[in-house]
Amino acid sequence: MRLLFLHIPDYVKNLINAVPHERDNDFIVQMEYQTLRSKFYKLLEERGYHMTFHDHRHLSASVMLMLNIPDKYAMERGG
């Protein structure tokens, strides 16, 4: 398996580290997908937005295209 390193700002890393999680577990958010999904949609609705997780995938791909990130890396990230 090839490792992928992601550079993030220190303030984001500190926020992630502040969330209690197991050291051996790769997941930061410890909740079921349906729970996360409903909380996410509720938060968007309260602010007058509508966006699916799949829309985020397309948004990410569009941003990578605008930043001239090679398709190979964009496809790896997008799955």
BELMO-V918319 format. One line per field, one symbol per residue. phi: phi as a letter, one per 30 degrees, with the letter a starting at -180 (. if undefined). A space follows every 50 residues. Layout:
phi: ???
This chain:
phi: .ddcccdbdeddedddddddadddcdddccbdeddeddddddddddcicb acdddddddddddddddhdeeeddddddi
